């Protein structure tokens, strides 16, 4: 006896609708992770500046100023990362809730929903599959930070040295494929 179980929207449309339902959190979380990744990439740049402009010259006042810059940099990148994780989790949870509500609406709809399904199938659908939708929203937010990190990292490399930038930007994908 086959069971007919209503399925939530799946594929790109479900993720797109869930992203739309969490539009504000996705934007804020993406911006926070992009900020975190940008500041994370600036750490070695600032350390290089500390070495070149403070330690190499032996200027104590300059060393103190550059250490203060490093402290502020780490405080900002930590704050952006922590806040980004909070907003990402909020968006993922909100998207999962949104998807569960769509499943519940469909299951409880008069004449719609489930014609013949075991209770466990409905429960599984309303937990596991909707959680995946929430995880997809979280992955999009994290992806924004990752792409930003790649772009900023490549820009820093090219600004430092075009041959090194080319070697890394073209060489890393080749190494990744080979590995």
Secondary structure, DSSP 4 states (H G I P E B T S, - for coil): ---B------THHHHHHHHHHTHHHHHHHHHHHHHHHHHHHHHHHHHHHHIIIIITTT-HHHHHHHHHHHHHHHHHHHHHHHHHHHHHHHHHHHHHHHHHHHHHHHHHSTT-S-SB--HHHHHHIIIIIHHHHHHHHHHHHHHHHHHHHHHHHHHHHHHH-HHHHHHHHHHHHHHHHH-
